[in-house]
Amino acid sequence: MTLDTTFDPAAIEARWYKHWEETGGFRPERPDAEPFTIVNPPPNVTGSLHIGHALDNTLQDIVIRYERLRGKDALWVVGTDHAGIATQMVVERQMEERQDSRKNYKREKFVEKVWEWKHESGGTITNQLRRLGCSMDWSREQFTMDEHFTKAVLKTFVDLYNDDLIYRDKRLVNWDPKLKTAISDLEVEQQTIAGHFWHFKYPLADDVTLDSGQNYIEVATTRPETMLADMAVAVHPTDERYKSVVGKHVILPITGRRIPIVADEHADPELGSGAVKITPGHDFNDFEVGKRAGIAAADMLNMLDGDANVCQTADGLVPEEFVGLHRFKRDGVDGAREAVVARLKTDGYLIPHIAKTKKGDEVEHDAEPRQIATPFGDRGGVVIEPWLTDQWYVDAEKLAQKPIQDVRDGTIEIVPKSWEKTFFNWMENIQPWCVSRQLWWGHRIPAWFDAHGNVFVAESEAEAIAQAQAFHGEAVEIEVRTDQAITNEEHYGKPSEGFNLNLITLYRDPDVLDTWFSSALWPFATLGWPEKSELLDKHFPNNLLISGFDILFFWDARMMMMGQYNMGEAPWPRLYLHGLVRAADGAKMSKSKGNVVDPLGLIDQFGADALRFFMAAMESQGRDIKMDEKRVEGYRNFATKLWNATRFCQSNGIGASTTLKAPSARLAANQWIIGEVQAACAEIDAAMADLRFDAAANAIYQFTWSKFCDWYLELIKPVFAEGSDPDAMPAVETREVAGWALDQILVMLHPFMPFITEELWHAQGTRGYDLITAKWPDPRAGIEVNAAADIDWLIELTSSVRAAKNELGIPPGTKLNIGVVVDIIGQAVTPDSERQKKISIARDRFARLGPALHRLARLENFWPEYGRTVFELATGESTEFEDSSNLIGRPQLQVSAEGIGYYIPLEGIIDIDAEKSRLNKALETSQKEAKSLEGRLSNANFVERAKPEAVDKAREDFAHHSAEVERLEAALARLG
């Protein structure tokens, strides 16, 4: 197939992806092959491809394509997560647009509507993964709400419950008042907003005073409304100001509640008054202080309902005027915060904040302005409320023990290793895992309650009924209510009036499970567990997991726990954690900043191959990647270079190779390229073994661009020059070697750039099989060492000459002469035997490779030394002179190759003095700039206080001028 003159990614990408998928290329039949298995972090079914997905899935695809080419039974499990909160939000938002509401439906009908949405609109991201080129096994696409997956979820919950690893408890959760559900820490975003710091007087009870004589304790808070549920005041055990009142009480303003003064290290003596109000039902730190003070969770006071409106506390002490108020001001109406502050001010308990104006005058304010870190729900968009509720919890501390040991003893390798410390710190201090969510979409918790509060946990309703029957006795009739419309009284088991003692009503828990609970089963439930199967036996444990570091604890660690619990072993031996893709200035991407980069837009502009190669080349063992469209464009140019190189091959009769083994070769250039293929393949294999994606990408890039396209094709051009015999040995051999080398490039580059490589693979000839299922290179050819060394020397000398021309502003086409460096008395510099051998080898190479040097480096004549002979490089002819000593002392520059220096006369080429003056002036400027920037960057005040982009710019400028200093010094050195 003759290639078009221009490379157009869009013209080939969709065509080849459809072909691969239709022909089963992503999972070829290899029953006896060694398995290699990875699973994708399942994206939300509501999601669309973002730049983080592009990085994560590109790295996975590189690995799976690489292992497939190496002959493995490579399985990449693909699927999506049902994303309870996100999906329910999407469907409810669509209903609102139609003036409809979830509340108009029973649970089952609403869930039906969610399934309808999923079937119609839930495949967006899977189609986008195809555009990226992800070679996933779509024939076994998974969904966390599939029937077999639901079975796995229910079994795991019931087993954990029976093993006392799941339980119900009253604890604080992150409550989203808009979504009306508990959410995980991952779904909480900290935002810094403008707020205030209020100071209040809490009167001491029983006529007690501080040693200072003060009859109140001063407390400060950013959330004054929560004082309605205060249960203690904490002071530090070593704080001398309060030692005499620890164990005494204060009378809480407004409610009149009598609360104790407790000693706890949570109180910071250096912060404010050193005394802290404790509201255990509405603050995570206070919850722990309350527990240490002996307050049971069941006795902690709750002052807010699910909508974040004030409700009556259990002790009934909240004045009615506050009940029903929203926590914050809303729609111009004061909330509980404003009402509490106003009441405290009226009653004389507010301590004003005294501020000074610019003129030095004192002004009194109710509170001190502060910037406050505040938790927001990432989907609901409202302030998260720590809320005391009954939820289901997993005993994560016990489940974490085996994963900790797996990482500690090397059963699981975390790459990069630097993440191990973070892993151990979190896992060794892990908190109970709240797994219940107050939603309708998701895996419903398999628990049924009776009116007495007894709970029956089972995989099915029939099993729950059987448990209840066994518990209550055969004479009792059991009925089940699964409808959502049940009262709290019924749900929590308080019998209503007219309760029938012979009838037991079971109520299904209305909550669903956290989506992380089901995705924790991903490595084995996607393979059919809990059913036994050949697929499960062969592909579990998986071989590798690749994920972002940001879900190390929310997903990766939980898979470790569930792998050990359900399967008795780690889910994979290696965990690779990559960094984030950041904006060009290093800032985190966010919609609010307007710096989000759309990967699909980059694919449209540059092609999927270019974006993939950028991701791989920039991924350096977990470091964050700065987005750089210029580099993506550069990799598009790389693809174009390969395209044009293939067109050159086609134009010279170079087609597909017929052998995996390297062809035999006698010509130096051909022997050299065979050795370079071997070296590149070995370098890529080593990099992939260490999961160094950047090193692997760089190896194939340098080999393809520099060694093959720039040098090898230039070296073999004379073989196909006009007038040469196409059937002669050099042409026949070169076509075989060049075709083979190009094939090896296509195979080695395929994991990184699958589309262009598959296109070129077929363009080069009929194979009978696709590149995606080809064999990884295995050259293992004998290499003529001297021939390869000749070409390396030729490349090094030519590069040195070209660089010298560029540094001195000499046009590339200028023809020059060259000679071995000697001193003024005609003896070679450092005339030791080793150097003399090198000079002798150099003379022989000039004689053999003269025409190539003439063509590539534009060198005309070679003087082996100041003496009698001059070689004309184009023809290989030599001319004898009586004496050429008049060459000594002429203007010249110096270049080198393999440690031997050569001189190039410059008389008539450039003005040496003027060039030295120009270089010295430029050197002085760069030295001055580099020194100035170094001083600025060594100034801690600048680095810490300047804008990050200003610091980054200074670092970039310093690196530029430092490099310029080196370049200019080298240029001056060349001139002697």
Secondary structure as GFF3:
##gff-version 3
##sequence-region A 1 976
A	DSSP	alpha_helix	9	22	.	.	.	ID=ss1
A	DSSP	beta_strand	35	39	.	.	.	ID=ss2
A	DSSP	alpha_helix	51	69	.	.	.	ID=ss3
A	DSSP	beta_strand	73	77	.	.	.	ID=ss4
A	DSSP	beta_strand	79	80	.	.	.	ID=ss5
A	DSSP	alpha_helix	84	97	.	.	.	ID=ss6
A	DSSP	three_ten_helix	102	104	.	.	.	ID=ss7
A	DSSP	alpha_helix	107	121	.	.	.	ID=ss8
A	DSSP	alpha_helix	124	132	.	.	.	ID=ss9
A	DSSP	three_ten_helix	138	140	.	.	.	ID=ss10
A	DSSP	beta_strand	142	143	.	.	.	ID=ss11
A	DSSP	alpha_helix	147	162	.	.	.	ID=ss12
A	DSSP	beta_strand	166	176	.	.	.	ID=ss13
A	DSSP	beta_strand	181	183	.	.	.	ID=ss14
A	DSSP	three_ten_helix	185	187	.	.	.	ID=ss15
A	DSSP	beta_strand	188	203	.	.	.	ID=ss16
A	DSSP	beta_strand	216	221	.	.	.	ID=ss17
A	DSSP	three_ten_helix	224	229	.	.	.	ID=ss18
A	DSSP	beta_strand	232	235	.	.	.	ID=ss19
A	DSSP	three_ten_helix	243	245	.	.	.	ID=ss20
A	DSSP	beta_strand	249	251	.	.	.	ID=ss21
A	DSSP	beta_strand	258	263	.	.	.	ID=ss22
A	DSSP	beta_strand	275	278	.	.	.	ID=ss23
A	DSSP	alpha_helix	284	292	.	.	.	ID=ss24
A	DSSP	three_ten_helix	297	299	.	.	.	ID=ss25
A	DSSP	alpha_helix	336	346	.	.	.	ID=ss26
A	DSSP	beta_strand	350	351	.	.	.	ID=ss27
A	DSSP	beta_strand	353	356	.	.	.	ID=ss28
A	DSSP	beta_strand	362	365	.	.	.	ID=ss29
A	DSSP	beta_strand	368	377	.	.	.	ID=ss30
A	DSSP	beta_strand	385	394	.	.	.	ID=ss31
A	DSSP	alpha_helix	396	399	.	.	.	ID=ss32
A	DSSP	alpha_helix	401	408	.	.	.	ID=ss33
A	DSSP	beta_strand	413	415	.	.	.	ID=ss34
A	DSSP	alpha_helix	419	427	.	.	.	ID=ss35
A	DSSP	beta_strand	433	434	.	.	.	ID=ss36
A	DSSP	beta_strand	436	437	.	.	.	ID=ss37
A	DSSP	beta_strand	447	449	.	.	.	ID=ss38
A	DSSP	beta_strand	455	457	.	.	.	ID=ss39
A	DSSP	alpha_helix	461	472	.	.	.	ID=ss40
A	DSSP	beta_strand	477	481	.	.	.	ID=ss41
A	DSSP	alpha_helix	488	491	.	.	.	ID=ss42
A	DSSP	beta_strand	503	508	.	.	.	ID=ss43
A	DSSP	beta_strand	512	513	.	.	.	ID=ss44
A	DSSP	alpha_helix	515	519	.	.	.	ID=ss45
A	DSSP	alpha_helix	522	525	.	.	.	ID=ss46
A	DSSP	alpha_helix	534	539	.	.	.	ID=ss47
A	DSSP	beta_strand	545	548	.	.	.	ID=ss48
A	DSSP	three_ten_helix	549	551	.	.	.	ID=ss49
A	DSSP	pi_helix	552	556	.	.	.	ID=ss50
A	DSSP	alpha_helix	557	562	.	.	.	ID=ss51
A	DSSP	pi_helix	563	567	.	.	.	ID=ss52
A	DSSP	beta_strand	574	578	.	.	.	ID=ss53
A	DSSP	beta_strand	581	582	.	.	.	ID=ss54
A	DSSP	alpha_helix	599	606	.	.	.	ID=ss55
A	DSSP	alpha_helix	608	618	.	.	.	ID=ss56
A	DSSP	beta_strand	625	626	.	.	.	ID=ss57
A	DSSP	alpha_helix	629	651	.	.	.	ID=ss58
A	DSSP	alpha_helix	668	689	.	.	.	ID=ss59
A	DSSP	alpha_helix	693	702	.	.	.	ID=ss60
A	DSSP	pi_helix	703	712	.	.	.	ID=ss61
A	DSSP	alpha_helix	713	716	.	.	.	ID=ss62
A	DSSP	three_ten_helix	717	720	.	.	.	ID=ss63
A	DSSP	alpha_helix	729	749	.	.	.	ID=ss64
A	DSSP	alpha_helix	754	763	.	.	.	ID=ss65
A	DSSP	three_ten_helix	771	773	.	.	.	ID=ss66
A	DSSP	alpha_helix	785	808	.	.	.	ID=ss67
A	DSSP	beta_strand	816	820	.	.	.	ID=ss68
A	DSSP	alpha_helix	833	856	.	.	.	ID=ss69
A	DSSP	beta_strand	859	863	.	.	.	ID=ss70
A	DSSP	beta_strand	869	872	.	.	.	ID=ss71
A	DSSP	beta_strand	877	880	.	.	.	ID=ss72
A	DSSP	three_ten_helix	885	887	.	.	.	ID=ss73
A	DSSP	beta_strand	892	897	.	.	.	ID=ss74
A	DSSP	beta_strand	900	905	.	.	.	ID=ss75
A	DSSP	alpha_helix	912	937	.	.	.	ID=ss76
A	DSSP	alpha_helix	940	945	.	.	.	ID=ss77
A	DSSP	alpha_helix	948	975	.	.	.	ID=ss78
###
